[in-house]
Amino acid sequence: GAGVSQTPSNKVTEKGKYVELRCDPISGHTALYWYRQSLGQGPEFLIYFQGTGAADDSGLPNDRFFAVRPEGSVSTLKIQRTERGDSAVYLCASSLTGPNTEAFFGQGTRLTVV
Amino acid sequence: GQQLNQSPQSMFIQEGEDVSMNCTSSSIFNTWLWYKQDPGEGPVLLIALYKAGELTSNGRLTAQFGITRKDSFLNISASIPSDVGIYFCAGLPNTGNQFYFGTGTSLTVIP
């Protein structure tokens, strides 16, 4: 597609539930990133994929968070047993070859845990 | 993690004025990116810088990669109302795979 697409744009879930957030990167981009942005803050890194593999998952806050990119294109961020503190905007970005190339962001998924 | 200090935190300016903001780091960075974010939207890439000393323009926007590789500057000339938004710097350190973001500069342009 023309840009990075994220679905859903908004997600409200109850505490303790499981959620999946989807990212469709720019076609041909091998690198994909997930970031989390809290109100009034800059985005914080979660995980970086190069192709199908997670090259750096050092930003995932705990083992409730997991992400996959099975075919090297679409990625899914999965959050188990959601907590109110998980509420944030989850941003996905992609770049052509890796971290040293320009990264383009999607519009984000606003997750609210009630 | 890396800390990026972005300043000023907010700016209120008259339409037509020039704007300057900057970002500093305690570590050396290989790449600097500048983004603009509107409410409810993802960050939009404005300018990318890859070499120390590099000066790059995009319309009324000009950004520079500091010589020390620990800072970057963004200037906006002749501001217009649609420049309103939050501007973020992002840096890629010498080693590592993640961009670190500044805390943002909120720009308000008064017509």
Backbone of each chain as ProteinMPNN parsed JSONL, in Angstrom:
{"seq_chain_A": "GAGVSQTPSNKVTEKGKYVELRCDPISGHTALYWYRQSLGQGPEFLIYFQGTGAADDSGLPNDRFFAVRPEGSVSTLKIQRTERGDSAVYLCASSLTGPNTEAFFGQGTRLTVV", "coords_chain_A": {"N_chain_A": [[0.821, -1.195, 0.0], [0.217, 2.397, -0.08], [1.021, 3.693, 2.217], [1.902, 3.147, 5.707], [-0.319, 1.06, 7.327], [-2.56, 0.741, 10.003], [-4.559, -1.296, 12.067], [-7.02, -2.068, 14.611], [-8.117, 1.418, 14.488], [-8.901, 2.391, 16.873], [-9.212, 0.846, 20.042], [-11.016, -0.508, 22.596], [-10.799, -2.231, 25.564], [-11.431, -4.653, 28.141], [-9.868, -4.856, 31.307], [-7.539, -7.449, 31.716], [-8.198, -8.832, 29.443], [-7.304, -10.176, 26.177], [-5.546, -8.718, 23.452], [-5.092, -7.927, 19.974], [-3.095, -6.158, 17.753], [-2.794, -4.794, 14.551], [-0.423, -4.344, 11.892], [0.269, -3.107, 8.739], [2.847, -2.844, 6.675], [4.67, -0.498, 4.52], [4.791, -1.537, 1.204], [7.379, -3.717, 0.305], [9.155, -2.845, 2.206], [11.573, -3.971, 4.406], [12.129, -3.694, 7.058], [10.496, -3.357, 10.176], [8.869, -1.676, 12.812], [7.651, -1.441, 16.148], [6.242, 0.94, 18.244], [5.392, 2.624, 21.315], [3.281, 5.134, 22.498], [2.713, 7.359, 25.022], [0.463, 9.781, 26.479], [1.503, 13.044, 25.817], [4.138, 12.367, 25.532], [7.13, 11.321, 23.76], [7.35, 8.76, 21.187], [8.073, 5.419, 22.323], [10.353, 2.819, 21.951], [9.498, -0.538, 21.122], [9.826, -3.049, 19.655], [11.765, -4.42, 16.967], [11.647, -5.642, 13.709], [13.43, -7.47, 11.278], [12.771, -8.485, 8.261], [11.302, -11.588, 8.748], [12.111, -12.072, 11.292], [12.515, -11.15, 14.758], [14.65, -8.729, 15.357], [15.4, -7.119, 17.423], [14.087, -7.03, 20.485], [14.139, -5.634, 22.755], [12.691, -3.573, 23.879], [10.206, -4.439, 24.674], [7.94, -4.429, 27.322], [7.32, -6.484, 29.181], [6.602, -10.029, 29.609], [4.0, -10.232, 28.782], [3.664, -9.025, 26.436], [3.944, -9.557, 22.978], [5.125, -10.043, 19.65], [4.653, -10.733, 16.178], [5.736, -11.566, 12.849], [5.113, -13.236, 10.513], [5.373, -13.658, 7.698], [7.061, -11.767, 6.853], [5.888, -9.399, 6.2], [3.03, -8.19, 7.032], [2.504, -7.392, 10.453], [1.727, -8.426, 13.785], [0.943, -7.202, 16.911], [0.706, -8.497, 20.079], [-1.042, -8.524, 23.084], [-1.297, -9.838, 26.209], [-3.531, -10.491, 28.952], [-4.348, -7.791, 29.594], [-3.574, -4.651, 31.134], [-4.489, -1.645, 32.933], [-2.47, 0.181, 32.709], [-1.434, -0.352, 30.231], [-2.702, 1.183, 28.426], [-2.444, 3.303, 25.72], [-1.116, 4.891, 22.743], [-0.359, 2.823, 20.13], [2.145, 2.612, 17.884], [3.161, 1.847, 14.6], [5.917, 1.459, 12.42], [7.699, 1.487, 9.298], [10.651, 0.779, 7.398], [12.881, 0.949, 4.557], [15.206, -0.761, 4.435], [16.378, -1.009, 6.944], [17.389, 0.146, 10.265], [18.937, 2.401, 9.604], [17.707, 3.735, 7.599], [15.067, 5.848, 6.358], [12.25, 6.02, 8.455], [8.803, 5.393, 8.322], [5.695, 6.191, 9.691], [2.598, 4.642, 10.751], [-0.856, 5.555, 11.451], [-1.431, 4.827, 13.953], [-2.74, 2.86, 16.716], [-5.105, 3.453, 19.076], [-5.19, 2.293, 22.206], [-7.304, 1.509, 24.811], [-7.618, 0.485, 28.042], [-10.006, -0.624, 30.18]], "CA_chain_A": [[0.0, 0.0, 0.0], [0.939, 3.651, -0.193], [1.591, 4.053, 3.5], [1.748, 2.151, 6.759], [-1.709, 0.988, 7.745], [-2.746, 0.059, 11.29], [-5.946, -1.557, 12.454], [-8.016, -1.001, 14.429], [-7.609, 2.742, 14.857], [-9.226, 2.5, 18.29], [-9.596, -0.413, 20.66], [-11.314, -0.445, 24.027], [-10.882, -3.59, 26.077], [-11.499, -4.755, 29.593], [-8.68, -5.334, 32.005], [-7.423, -8.898, 31.743], [-8.462, -9.423, 28.123], [-6.227, -10.293, 25.19], [-5.782, -7.898, 22.264], [-4.15, -7.998, 18.864], [-3.034, -4.947, 16.944], [-2.224, -5.182, 13.263], [0.316, -3.345, 11.128], [0.559, -3.456, 7.349], [3.877, -1.847, 6.338], [4.809, -0.098, 3.122], [5.198, -2.678, 0.391], [8.802, -3.779, -0.007], [9.975, -2.482, 3.364], [11.943, -5.177, 5.147], [12.215, -3.39, 8.489], [9.226, -2.942, 10.797], [9.063, -1.307, 14.211], [6.518, -1.075, 16.984], [6.502, 1.918, 19.289], [4.248, 2.952, 22.16], [3.316, 6.552, 22.843], [1.787, 7.812, 26.06], [0.061, 11.17, 26.301], [2.504, 14.054, 26.129], [5.482, 11.809, 25.439], [7.549, 10.819, 22.466], [7.223, 7.3, 21.046], [9.082, 4.571, 22.953], [10.599, 1.615, 21.172], [9.098, -1.84, 21.652], [10.431, -4.176, 18.966], [12.179, -4.194, 15.584], [11.743, -6.833, 12.863], [14.097, -7.428, 9.986], [12.135, -9.632, 7.632], [10.39, -12.336, 9.626], [12.671, -12.254, 12.626], [12.628, -10.021, 15.679], [16.071, -8.44, 15.499], [15.618, -6.44, 18.697], [12.829, -6.94, 21.238], [14.548, -5.152, 24.075], [11.755, -2.588, 24.391], [8.966, -5.036, 25.179], [8.002, -4.184, 28.773], [7.255, -7.732, 29.955], [6.252, -11.177, 28.765], [2.615, -10.164, 28.299], [3.734, -8.438, 25.1], [4.589, -10.413, 21.997], [4.815, -9.608, 18.287], [5.048, -11.67, 15.125], [5.713, -11.08, 11.465], [5.39, -14.568, 9.966], [5.725, -13.692, 6.285], [7.93, -10.632, 6.552], [5.124, -8.231, 5.78], [2.128, -7.781, 8.106], [2.917, -7.753, 11.806], [0.698, -8.345, 14.809], [1.384, -7.022, 18.292], [-0.253, -9.202, 20.919], [-0.924, -8.186, 24.498], [-2.101, -10.74, 27.03], [-3.901, -10.05, 30.307], [-4.125, -6.343, 29.55], [-3.671, -3.857, 32.357], [-4.849, -0.255, 32.632], [-1.237, 0.864, 32.327], [-1.119, -0.607, 28.821], [-3.412, 2.175, 27.615], [-1.499, 4.18, 25.016], [-1.201, 4.755, 21.287], [0.656, 1.911, 19.626], [2.534, 3.058, 16.548], [3.982, 0.958, 13.784], [6.674, 2.152, 11.381], [8.51, 0.605, 8.459], [11.692, 1.422, 6.605], [13.207, 0.132, 3.394], [16.162, -1.848, 4.664], [16.802, -1.171, 8.317], [17.349, 1.339, 11.107], [19.612, 3.561, 9.064], [16.92, 4.32, 6.514], [13.943, 6.635, 6.863], [11.136, 5.245, 8.981], [7.506, 6.019, 8.104], [4.758, 5.705, 10.698], [1.162, 4.575, 10.565], [-1.608, 6.527, 12.239], [-1.492, 4.348, 15.323], [-3.93, 2.275, 17.334], [-5.292, 3.944, 20.445], [-5.69, 1.217, 23.069], [-7.797, 1.926, 26.126], [-7.965, -0.658, 28.891], [-10.902, -0.111, 31.24]], "C_chain_A": [[0.859, 1.251, 0.0], [1.628, 4.028, 1.101], [1.436, 2.91, 4.471], [0.307, 2.202, 7.271], [-1.831, 0.198, 9.044], [-4.235, -0.109, 11.571], [-5.995, -2.3, 13.772], [-7.409, 0.355, 14.757], [-7.854, 3.003, 16.341], [-9.639, 1.145, 18.815], [-9.824, -0.175, 22.141], [-11.498, -1.87, 24.509], [-10.936, -3.577, 27.593], [-10.184, -5.289, 30.145], [-8.693, -6.86, 32.043], [-7.648, -9.57, 30.401], [-7.206, -9.427, 27.263], [-6.559, -9.422, 23.98], [-4.692, -8.134, 21.221], [-4.256, -6.715, 18.065], [-2.269, -5.277, 15.666], [-1.524, -4.021, 12.579], [0.616, -3.893, 9.736], [1.579, -2.431, 6.837], [3.819, -1.434, 4.874], [5.372, -1.287, 2.34], [6.685, -2.606, 0.064], [9.715, -3.38, 1.136], [10.282, -3.733, 4.179], [11.967, -4.936, 6.651], [10.874, -2.872, 9.002], [9.451, -2.732, 12.275], [7.707, -1.101, 14.876], [7.017, -0.112, 18.061], [5.228, 2.111, 20.097], [4.39, 4.404, 22.576], [2.255, 6.867, 23.887], [1.535, 9.297, 25.88], [1.173, 12.134, 26.709], [3.945, 13.579, 26.035], [5.841, 11.49, 23.995], [7.373, 9.316, 22.393], [8.382, 6.573, 21.721], [9.147, 3.241, 22.219], [10.109, 0.366, 21.889], [9.903, -2.958, 20.997], [10.72, -3.799, 17.519], [12.294, -5.536, 14.865], [12.583, -6.519, 11.631], [13.618, -8.682, 9.257], [11.176, -10.295, 8.606], [10.858, -12.386, 11.068], [12.71, -10.981, 13.448], [14.108, -9.78, 15.95], [16.388, -7.777, 16.837], [14.27, -6.311, 19.384], [13.076, -6.375, 22.631], [13.581, -4.14, 24.687], [10.45, -3.164, 24.898], [8.987, -4.981, 26.704], [7.973, -5.444, 29.627], [6.737, -8.841, 29.046], [4.772, -11.222, 28.392], [2.564, -9.636, 26.857], [4.503, -9.367, 24.172], [4.225, -9.912, 20.606], [5.341, -10.636, 17.303], [4.985, -10.99, 13.774], [6.019, -12.299, 10.582], [5.826, -14.597, 8.506], [6.567, -12.487, 5.875], [7.208, -9.414, 6.043], [4.278, -7.743, 6.951], [2.675, -8.249, 9.455], [1.731, -7.598, 12.753], [1.36, -8.194, 16.167], [0.303, -7.603, 19.186], [0.005, -8.846, 22.367], [-1.873, -9.082, 25.278], [-2.416, -10.077, 28.363], [-3.688, -8.543, 30.449], [-4.345, -5.689, 30.905], [-3.961, -2.407, 31.968], [-3.629, 0.537, 32.18], [-0.804, 0.604, 30.899], [-1.794, 0.397, 27.902], [-2.415, 3.172, 27.037], [-1.842, 4.121, 23.531], [-0.04, 3.876, 20.843], [0.903, 2.245, 18.161], [3.393, 2.005, 15.87], [4.694, 1.81, 12.736], [7.395, 1.125, 10.531], [9.567, 1.423, 7.734], [12.211, 0.425, 5.579], [14.101, -1.053, 3.737], [16.542, -2.036, 6.117], [16.852, 0.16, 9.033], [18.02, 2.56, 10.509], [18.937, 4.129, 7.824], [15.657, 4.944, 7.1], [12.784, 5.739, 7.281], [9.845, 6.044, 8.851], [6.492, 5.362, 9.019], [3.337, 5.571, 10.164], [0.477, 5.567, 11.48], [-1.785, 6.086, 13.685], [-2.803, 3.673, 15.683], [-4.004, 2.804, 18.755], [-5.942, 2.845, 21.262], [-6.092, 1.803, 24.417], [-8.232, 0.686, 26.883], [-8.779, -0.123, 30.063], [-11.115, -1.149, 32.332]], "O_chain_A": [[2.085, 1.172, 0.072], [2.707, 4.62, 1.081], [0.916, 1.847, 4.131], [-0.208, 3.27, 7.603], [-1.268, -0.889, 9.168], [-5.045, 0.791, 11.348], [-5.099, -3.098, 14.048], [-6.287, 0.42, 15.259], [-7.108, 3.743, 16.983], [-10.326, 0.384, 18.134], [-8.938, 0.3, 22.851], [-12.268, -2.633, 23.925], [-10.536, -2.608, 28.238], [-9.494, -6.079, 29.501], [-9.708, -7.482, 32.357], [-7.327, -10.746, 30.233], [-6.203, -8.783, 27.571], [-7.705, -9.385, 23.531], [-3.554, -8.484, 21.535], [-5.348, -6.247, 17.742], [-1.238, -5.948, 15.695], [-1.958, -2.873, 12.666], [1.144, -4.995, 9.583], [1.224, -1.279, 6.59], [3.021, -1.956, 4.096], [6.315, -1.947, 2.778], [7.188, -1.578, -0.391], [10.93, -3.558, 1.046], [9.377, -4.46, 4.589], [11.837, -5.879, 7.432], [10.211, -2.063, 8.354], [10.143, -3.517, 12.922], [6.749, -0.648, 14.25], [8.055, -0.322, 18.689], [4.129, 1.805, 19.634], [5.471, 4.853, 22.957], [1.061, 6.669, 23.664], [2.302, 9.989, 25.211], [1.713, 12.044, 27.811], [4.868, 14.301, 26.413], [4.974, 11.4, 23.126], [7.258, 8.657, 23.426], [9.521, 7.039, 21.698], [8.126, 2.628, 21.911], [10.277, 0.223, 23.1], [10.581, -3.725, 21.681], [10.023, -2.978, 16.922], [12.956, -6.454, 15.35], [12.463, -5.453, 11.027], [14.013, -9.798, 9.595], [10.337, -9.631, 9.214], [10.08, -12.71, 11.965], [12.907, -9.885, 12.924], [14.743, -10.537, 16.684], [17.514, -7.864, 17.326], [13.404, -5.568, 18.923], [12.306, -6.617, 23.561], [13.645, -3.876, 25.887], [9.656, -2.44, 25.499], [9.95, -5.438, 27.321], [8.56, -5.458, 30.709], [6.468, -8.618, 27.866], [4.337, -12.172, 27.741], [1.559, -9.782, 26.161], [5.56, -9.892, 24.522], [3.121, -9.405, 20.405], [6.335, -11.316, 17.556], [4.291, -9.992, 13.579], [7.086, -12.366, 9.973], [6.583, -15.486, 8.115], [6.757, -12.227, 4.687], [7.829, -8.493, 5.514], [4.756, -6.964, 7.776], [3.227, -9.343, 9.58], [0.856, -6.756, 12.551], [2.241, -8.976, 16.526], [-0.87, -7.249, 19.07], [1.149, -8.865, 22.823], [-3.082, -9.088, 25.046], [-1.674, -9.218, 28.839], [-2.942, -8.087, 31.316], [-5.181, -6.115, 31.702], [-3.716, -1.992, 30.836], [-3.742, 1.453, 31.365], [0.103, 1.27, 30.4], [-1.481, 0.45, 26.713], [-1.647, 3.8, 27.765], [-2.744, 3.393, 23.119], [1.119, 4.159, 21.147], [0.006, 2.172, 17.321], [4.238, 1.364, 16.495], [4.125, 2.776, 12.227], [7.672, 0.016, 10.99], [9.387, 2.616, 7.49], [12.01, -0.782, 5.71], [13.806, -2.194, 3.385], [16.989, -3.119, 6.497], [16.42, 1.181, 8.499], [17.682, 3.679, 10.894], [19.534, 4.914, 7.088], [15.238, 4.602, 8.206], [12.392, 4.825, 6.556], [9.789, 7.217, 9.218], [6.428, 4.136, 9.118], [2.928, 6.287, 9.25], [1.131, 6.325, 12.197], [-2.228, 6.859, 14.535], [-3.832, 3.885, 15.042], [-3.076, 2.624, 19.543], [-7.104, 2.501, 21.043], [-5.314, 2.5, 25.068], [-9.096, -0.065, 26.432], [-8.311, 0.715, 30.834], [-11.835, -0.893, 33.296]]}, "seq_chain_B": "GQQLNQSPQSMFIQEGEDVSMNCTSSSIFNTWLWYKQDPGEGPVLLIALYKAGELTSNGRLTAQFGITRKDSFLNISASIPSDVGIYFCAGLPNTGNQFYFGTGTSLTVIP", "coords_chain_B": {"N_chain_B": [[17.96, 3.789, 29.056], [18.75, 5.743, 26.103], [18.765, 9.295, 26.401], [17.074, 11.948, 25.047], [17.169, 15.329, 24.887], [14.875, 17.705, 24.226], [14.226, 20.943, 23.108], [12.623, 24.163, 22.668], [10.066, 23.218, 25.075], [7.546, 24.095, 24.457], [6.135, 26.45, 22.158], [4.908, 29.648, 21.357], [4.029, 31.523, 18.722], [3.91, 34.307, 16.422], [2.213, 34.319, 13.311], [4.246, 34.108, 10.442], [6.646, 34.49, 11.695], [9.981, 33.189, 12.347], [11.065, 29.942, 13.446], [12.91, 28.083, 15.822], [14.189, 25.046, 16.98], [15.691, 22.51, 19.069], [17.617, 19.528, 19.633], [19.296, 17.504, 21.896], [21.807, 15.128, 22.818], [23.34, 12.765, 25.05], [24.934, 10.954, 23.939], [26.646, 9.768, 20.974], [25.122, 10.042, 17.819], [24.098, 8.367, 14.798], [22.215, 8.945, 12.907], [19.725, 11.378, 12.376], [16.335, 12.135, 12.668], [13.548, 14.172, 11.891], [10.265, 14.718, 12.912], [6.769, 15.538, 12.466], [3.817, 15.721, 14.342], [0.37, 15.525, 14.285], [-2.674, 15.932, 16.199], [-4.083, 12.805, 17.06], [-2.926, 11.498, 14.971], [-0.275, 9.636, 13.32], [3.314, 10.159, 13.611], [4.768, 12.254, 11.125], [7.266, 12.09, 8.75], [9.678, 14.595, 8.355], [12.329, 15.527, 7.778], [15.427, 13.895, 7.094], [18.625, 13.149, 8.366], [21.976, 12.233, 7.81], [24.68, 12.575, 8.102], [27.347, 14.02, 9.92], [27.316, 17.509, 10.351], [25.739, 17.897, 8.158], [23.379, 19.755, 6.316], [20.083, 20.15, 5.619], [17.263, 20.886, 3.617], [13.695, 21.244, 3.434], [11.413, 22.59, 1.79], [10.128, 25.202, 3.65], [11.435, 24.326, 5.836], [14.423, 23.639, 7.588], [17.048, 21.574, 8.559], [19.733, 20.562, 10.662], [22.503, 18.42, 11.175], [24.36, 18.115, 13.935], [27.826, 18.971, 14.384], [29.208, 17.671, 16.42], [27.838, 15.353, 16.548], [26.031, 14.948, 18.495], [23.844, 16.471, 18.581], [21.002, 18.154, 17.058], [19.268, 20.415, 14.897], [16.266, 22.139, 14.122], [14.794, 24.347, 11.927], [12.136, 26.537, 11.139], [10.973, 28.573, 8.686], [9.205, 31.669, 8.242], [6.571, 31.091, 9.469], [3.368, 29.447, 9.257], [-0.195, 29.004, 9.814], [-0.766, 26.209, 9.514], [1.509, 24.977, 10.39], [1.235, 24.337, 12.97], [1.511, 22.012, 15.604], [3.056, 19.06, 17.023], [6.472, 18.679, 17.247], [8.919, 16.274, 16.81], [12.172, 15.122, 17.522], [14.276, 12.446, 16.488], [16.702, 10.03, 17.129], [19.258, 7.833, 15.967], [21.41, 5.79, 17.619], [25.015, 5.172, 17.713], [25.473, 2.463, 18.071], [23.024, -0.016, 17.85], [19.498, -0.602, 17.252], [17.282, 0.934, 17.451], [15.339, 3.9, 17.17], [15.559, 6.713, 19.206], [13.351, 8.915, 20.741], [12.779, 12.422, 21.184], [11.104, 14.504, 23.65], [9.386, 16.192, 22.451], [8.328, 19.243, 20.841], [5.906, 21.552, 21.22], [4.175, 23.442, 18.959], [2.565, 26.481, 18.514], [0.89, 28.582, 16.346], [0.021, 31.836, 15.998], [-2.449, 33.483, 14.293]], "CA_chain_B": [[18.076, 4.045, 27.628], [19.254, 7.049, 25.69], [17.921, 10.434, 26.708], [17.143, 13.06, 24.117], [16.59, 16.543, 25.436], [14.361, 18.534, 23.151], [13.776, 22.244, 23.613], [11.835, 24.32, 23.887], [8.955, 22.282, 25.244], [6.421, 24.665, 23.712], [6.386, 27.766, 21.568], [3.758, 30.39, 20.852], [4.626, 32.534, 17.85], [3.031, 34.975, 15.466], [2.346, 33.888, 11.912], [5.289, 34.829, 9.716], [7.917, 34.437, 12.421], [10.803, 31.999, 12.199], [11.064, 29.062, 14.618], [14.067, 27.205, 15.978], [14.127, 24.067, 18.07], [16.856, 21.65, 18.982], [17.616, 18.242, 20.306], [20.657, 17.139, 22.289], [21.965, 13.783, 23.364], [24.594, 12.534, 25.762], [25.68, 9.969, 23.155], [26.798, 10.039, 19.555], [24.094, 9.449, 16.979], [24.436, 8.201, 13.382], [21.122, 9.447, 12.088], [18.7, 12.186, 13.043], [15.103, 12.34, 11.913], [12.597, 15.125, 12.473], [8.874, 14.382, 12.606], [5.67, 16.394, 12.956], [2.659, 14.9, 14.682], [-0.888, 16.206, 14.55], [-3.497, 15.152, 17.138], [-4.758, 11.632, 16.532], [-2.226, 10.969, 13.802], [1.086, 9.184, 13.561], [4.338, 11.132, 13.217], [5.057, 12.354, 9.694], [8.673, 12.411, 8.566], [9.946, 15.873, 7.706], [13.702, 15.597, 7.271], [16.355, 12.879, 7.575], [20.025, 13.591, 8.327], [22.797, 11.027, 7.938], [26.113, 12.859, 8.206], [27.678, 15.157, 10.773], [27.465, 18.753, 9.609], [24.785, 17.96, 7.047], [22.302, 20.749, 6.377], [19.094, 19.707, 4.635], [16.035, 21.688, 3.587], [12.467, 20.695, 2.875], [10.55, 23.762, 1.754], [10.494, 26.213, 4.655], [12.108, 23.652, 6.943], [15.843, 23.339, 7.445], [17.562, 20.859, 9.721], [21.168, 20.318, 10.628], [23.118, 17.363, 11.985], [25.445, 18.809, 14.604], [29.205, 18.504, 14.142], [29.598, 16.75, 17.498], [26.95, 14.188, 16.378], [25.211, 14.803, 19.69], [22.717, 17.386, 18.544], [20.399, 18.478, 15.773], [18.458, 21.617, 14.962], [15.236, 22.3, 13.101], [14.307, 25.709, 11.777], [10.992, 26.745, 10.253], [10.938, 29.999, 8.331], [7.925, 32.257, 7.843], [5.574, 30.12, 9.939], [1.977, 29.578, 8.838], [-1.051, 28.282, 10.778], [-0.713, 24.742, 9.39], [2.719, 24.466, 11.05], [0.863, 23.949, 14.336], [1.616, 20.585, 15.868], [4.167, 18.689, 17.901], [7.651, 18.289, 16.481], [9.79, 15.341, 17.523], [13.421, 14.643, 16.952], [14.548, 11.032, 16.758], [18.089, 9.745, 16.814], [19.73, 6.445, 15.955], [22.767, 5.83, 18.18], [26.106, 4.504, 17.018], [25.17, 1.03, 18.108], [21.627, -0.251, 18.208], [18.521, -0.702, 16.178], [16.073, 1.696, 17.708], [15.364, 5.344, 17.235], [15.113, 7.313, 20.446], [12.625, 10.14, 20.46], [12.706, 13.493, 22.161], [9.799, 14.659, 24.292], [8.529, 16.978, 21.586], [8.138, 20.687, 20.952], [4.556, 21.908, 20.787], [4.21, 24.741, 18.284], [1.293, 27.168, 18.267], [1.07, 29.756, 15.493], [-1.107, 32.765, 16.182], [-2.646, 34.198, 13.008]], "C_chain_B": [[18.615, 5.43, 27.349], [18.255, 8.132, 26.052], [18.141, 11.507, 25.656], [16.438, 14.252, 24.739], [16.167, 17.45, 24.296], [13.868, 19.845, 23.746], [13.511, 23.212, 22.462], [10.706, 23.299, 23.947], [7.736, 22.772, 24.478], [6.795, 26.056, 23.223], [5.068, 28.356, 21.087], [4.313, 31.534, 20.014], [3.57, 33.138, 16.949], [3.274, 34.399, 14.076], [3.392, 34.749, 11.215], [6.642, 34.805, 10.414], [8.668, 33.147, 12.1], [10.846, 31.245, 13.523], [12.353, 28.253, 14.643], [13.844, 26.276, 17.157], [15.323, 23.139, 17.943], [16.719, 20.43, 19.87], [19.059, 17.911, 20.658], [20.665, 15.772, 22.949], [23.271, 13.692, 24.128], [25.494, 11.565, 24.986], [25.761, 10.397, 21.69], [25.707, 9.328, 18.765], [24.56, 9.395, 15.532], [23.446, 8.844, 12.454], [20.202, 10.286, 12.955], [17.503, 12.3, 12.098], [14.257, 13.37, 12.647], [11.202, 14.789, 11.97], [7.944, 15.47, 13.105], [4.474, 15.487, 13.205], [1.462, 15.79, 14.984], [-1.733, 15.338, 15.48], [-4.192, 13.985, 16.455], [-4.097, 11.004, 15.324], [-0.866, 10.424, 14.216], [2.076, 10.263, 13.153], [4.591, 11.078, 11.718], [6.5, 12.818, 9.532], [8.843, 13.699, 7.792], [11.304, 15.866, 7.017], [14.513, 14.476, 7.897], [17.779, 13.376, 7.371], [20.916, 12.4, 8.626], [24.275, 11.296, 8.184], [26.336, 14.093, 9.069], [27.931, 16.39, 9.92], [26.46, 18.94, 8.496], [23.691, 18.973, 7.325], [21.327, 20.411, 5.27], [17.829, 20.532, 4.746], [14.896, 20.912, 2.961], [11.456, 21.837, 2.899], [11.032, 24.815, 2.731], [11.228, 25.607, 5.84], [13.566, 23.402, 6.599], [16.306, 22.655, 8.716], [19.046, 20.625, 9.553], [21.563, 19.224, 11.593], [24.347, 18.0, 12.62], [26.806, 18.158, 14.391], [29.642, 17.479, 15.194], [28.852, 15.418, 17.402], [26.08, 13.94, 17.609], [24.029, 15.759, 19.678], [22.222, 17.62, 17.119], [19.469, 19.662, 15.975], [17.429, 21.604, 13.836], [14.787, 23.749, 13.095], [13.137, 25.723, 10.806], [10.937, 28.232, 9.949], [9.521, 30.408, 7.943], [6.75, 31.347, 8.197], [4.165, 30.49, 9.464], [1.112, 28.743, 9.773], [-0.961, 26.763, 10.692], [0.585, 24.147, 9.942], [2.416, 24.027, 12.476], [0.945, 22.434, 14.485], [2.746, 20.323, 16.843], [5.295, 18.146, 17.039], [8.544, 17.406, 17.351], [11.094, 15.149, 16.766], [13.541, 13.16, 17.297], [15.966, 10.749, 16.305], [18.386, 8.271, 16.868], [21.16, 6.44, 16.471], [23.753, 5.014, 17.351], [25.921, 3.0, 16.969], [23.707, 0.875, 18.499], [20.71, -0.149, 17.025], [17.329, 0.214, 16.349], [16.326, 3.191, 17.671], [14.845, 5.773, 18.605], [14.497, 8.659, 20.122], [12.794, 11.159, 21.581], [11.293, 13.607, 22.707], [8.875, 15.592, 23.521], [8.54, 18.464, 21.879], [6.765, 21.0, 20.383], [4.574, 23.321, 20.223], [2.791, 25.259, 18.065], [1.593, 28.421, 17.451], [-0.179, 30.621, 15.588], [-1.281, 33.582, 14.909], [-2.591, 35.723, 13.181]], "O_chain_B": [[18.899, 6.195, 28.271], [17.045, 7.912, 26.013], [19.274, 11.922, 25.41], [15.256, 14.185, 25.076], [16.993, 17.905, 23.503], [13.177, 19.854, 24.765], [14.114, 23.087, 21.396], [10.434, 22.602, 22.969], [6.982, 21.975, 23.918], [7.648, 26.735, 23.795], [4.232, 27.672, 20.497], [4.992, 32.417, 20.539], [2.497, 32.574, 16.738], [4.397, 34.042, 13.721], [3.418, 35.969, 11.38], [7.669, 35.072, 9.79], [8.088, 32.16, 11.649], [10.683, 31.837, 14.59], [12.827, 27.795, 13.604], [13.362, 26.695, 18.21], [15.901, 22.992, 16.866], [15.835, 20.329, 20.721], [19.947, 18.024, 19.813], [19.683, 15.328, 23.544], [24.201, 14.458, 23.877], [26.662, 11.379, 25.328], [25.027, 11.278, 21.242], [25.407, 8.159, 19.01], [25.316, 10.256, 15.081], [23.79, 9.246, 11.342], [19.933, 9.956, 14.11], [17.652, 12.529, 10.898], [14.256, 13.426, 13.877], [10.981, 14.6, 10.774], [8.267, 16.221, 14.026], [4.157, 14.61, 12.402], [1.53, 16.688, 15.823], [-1.526, 14.126, 15.543], [-4.814, 14.148, 15.405], [-4.644, 10.083, 14.718], [-0.369, 10.706, 15.307], [1.716, 11.187, 12.425], [4.625, 10.005, 11.117], [6.903, 13.825, 10.114], [8.252, 13.892, 6.729], [11.414, 16.163, 5.827], [14.328, 14.137, 9.066], [18.102, 13.953, 6.332], [20.665, 11.645, 9.565], [25.041, 10.369, 8.446], [25.61, 15.082, 8.964], [28.646, 16.344, 8.918], [26.341, 20.034, 7.945], [23.149, 19.039, 8.428], [21.705, 20.386, 4.099], [17.377, 20.842, 5.849], [15.087, 20.058, 2.096], [10.74, 22.034, 3.882], [12.175, 25.268, 2.668], [11.604, 26.331, 6.763], [13.904, 23.01, 5.482], [15.994, 23.101, 9.82], [19.549, 20.506, 8.436], [21.021, 19.119, 12.694], [25.279, 18.384, 11.913], [26.91, 16.941, 14.238], [30.364, 16.531, 14.882], [29.197, 14.463, 18.098], [25.474, 12.879, 17.757], [23.291, 15.848, 20.659], [22.904, 17.335, 16.134], [18.95, 19.887, 17.068], [17.697, 21.116, 12.738], [14.441, 24.307, 14.136], [13.139, 25.025, 9.792], [10.863, 29.054, 10.861], [8.749, 29.619, 7.399], [6.024, 30.891, 7.314], [3.825, 31.661, 9.295], [1.627, 27.86, 10.459], [-1.07, 26.09, 11.717], [0.739, 22.925, 9.956], [3.261, 23.407, 13.123], [0.51, 21.68, 13.614], [3.32, 21.25, 17.416], [5.089, 17.263, 16.207], [8.875, 17.758, 18.483], [11.114, 15.032, 15.541], [12.971, 12.691, 18.282], [16.382, 11.175, 15.227], [17.844, 7.542, 17.699], [22.042, 7.021, 15.838], [23.384, 4.283, 16.432], [26.18, 2.356, 15.953], [23.221, 1.572, 19.391], [21.082, 0.322, 15.95], [16.456, 0.266, 15.483], [17.38, 3.676, 18.082], [13.836, 5.266, 19.095], [15.039, 9.44, 19.339], [12.932, 10.811, 22.753], [10.392, 12.887, 22.274], [7.714, 15.765, 23.891], [8.737, 18.887, 23.018], [6.495, 20.744, 19.209], [4.939, 24.274, 20.912], [1.937, 24.57, 17.507], [2.448, 29.223, 17.824], [-1.288, 30.177, 15.29], [-0.365, 34.293, 14.494], [-2.736, 36.46, 12.205]]}, "name": "protein", "num_of_chains": 2, "seq": "GAGVSQTPSNKVTEKGKYVELRCDPISGHTALYWYRQSLGQGPEFLIYFQGTGAADDSGLPNDRFFAVRPEGSVSTLKIQRTERGDSAVYLCASSLTGPNTEAFFGQGTRLTVVGQQLNQSPQSMFIQEGEDVSMNCTSSSIFNTWLWYKQDPGEGPVLLIALYKAGELTSNGRLTAQFGITRKDSFLNISASIPSDVGIYFCAGLPNTGNQFYFGTGTSLTVIP"}
